[in-house]
């Protein structure tokens, strides 16, 4: 698999955990492994990039 381009505002789907299948947007890049995502209700959470699938 090629390198993923991580940008603020990009859409993704969570693939792991109890929120799997939820569409989110990247709100902030914390480091190379973690980003802050915005959930549909407007809340933000820290998330591992390996748990996201970009489209």
C-alpha positions as a LaTeX table, in Angstrom:
\begin{tabular}{lrrr}
\hline
Residue & $x$ (\AA) & $y$ (\AA) & $z$ (\AA) \\
\hline
Unk1 & 0.00 & 0.00 & 0.00 \\
Unk2 & 1.27 & 3.48 & $-0.87$ \\
Unk3 & 1.91 & 6.29 & 1.54 \\
Unk4 & $-1.25$ & 8.04 & 2.75 \\
Unk5 & $-1.51$ & 11.79 & 2.40 \\
Unk6 & $-2.74$ & 13.25 & 5.68 \\
Unk7 & $-4.21$ & 16.75 & 5.40 \\
Unk8 & $-6.47$ & 18.85 & 7.60 \\
Unk9 & $-10.03$ & 18.70 & 6.29 \\
Unk10 & $-9.64$ & 15.34 & 4.58 \\
Unk11 & $-12.49$ & 12.85 & 5.05 \\
Unk12 & $-11.96$ & 9.35 & 6.43 \\
Unk13 & $-13.81$ & 6.41 & 7.96 \\
Unk14 & $-12.90$ & 4.88 & 11.32 \\
Unk15 & $-12.08$ & 1.18 & 10.92 \\
Unk16 & $-11.37$ & 0.07 & 14.51 \\
Unk17 & $-13.13$ & 0.25 & 17.85 \\
Unk18 & $-16.68$ & 0.97 & 18.86 \\
Unk19 & $-16.92$ & 3.92 & 16.46 \\
Unk20 & $-15.95$ & 1.82 & 13.42 \\
Unk21 & $-17.79$ & 2.84 & 10.27 \\
Unk22 & $-18.29$ & 6.49 & 11.26 \\
Unk23 & $-17.27$ & 9.17 & 8.74 \\
Unk24 & $-14.94$ & 11.79 & 10.24 \\
Unk25 & $-12.79$ & 14.73 & 9.16 \\
Unk26 & $-9.22$ & 15.46 & 10.20 \\
Unk27 & $-9.20$ & 18.56 & 12.39 \\
Unk28 & $-5.51$ & 18.73 & 13.39 \\
Unk29 & $-2.29$ & 16.79 & 12.81 \\
Unk30 & $-0.58$ & 15.97 & 16.13 \\
Unk31 & 2.40 & 13.94 & 14.84 \\
Unk32 & 3.13 & 11.26 & 12.22 \\
Unk33 & 0.99 & 8.62 & 13.99 \\
Unk34 & $-1.83$ & 10.63 & 15.57 \\
Unk35 & $-4.42$ & 13.13 & 14.38 \\
Unk36 & $-7.34$ & 14.90 & 15.99 \\
Unk37 & $-10.59$ & 13.98 & 14.25 \\
Unk38 & $-13.97$ & 15.71 & 14.22 \\
Unk39 & $-16.94$ & 13.40 & 14.76 \\
Unk40 & $-20.36$ & 14.07 & 13.16 \\
Unk41 & $-21.69$ & 15.76 & 16.32 \\
Unk42 & $-18.80$ & 18.26 & 16.31 \\
Unk43 & $-16.77$ & 16.63 & 19.09 \\
Unk44 & $-13.04$ & 16.10 & 18.55 \\
Unk45 & $-10.96$ & 13.08 & 19.58 \\
Unk46 & $-7.38$ & 11.89 & 19.25 \\
Unk47 & $-7.04$ & 9.00 & 16.80 \\
Unk48 & $-4.27$ & 6.77 & 15.45 \\
Unk49 & $-3.81$ & 7.16 & 11.66 \\
Unk50 & $-3.65$ & 3.36 & 11.32 \\
Unk51 & $-7.31$ & 3.24 & 12.44 \\
Unk52 & $-8.49$ & 5.47 & 9.57 \\
Unk53 & $-9.31$ & 4.62 & 5.98 \\
Unk54 & $-9.16$ & 7.61 & 3.64 \\
Unk55 & $-11.40$ & 8.10 & 0.62 \\
\hline
\end{tabular}
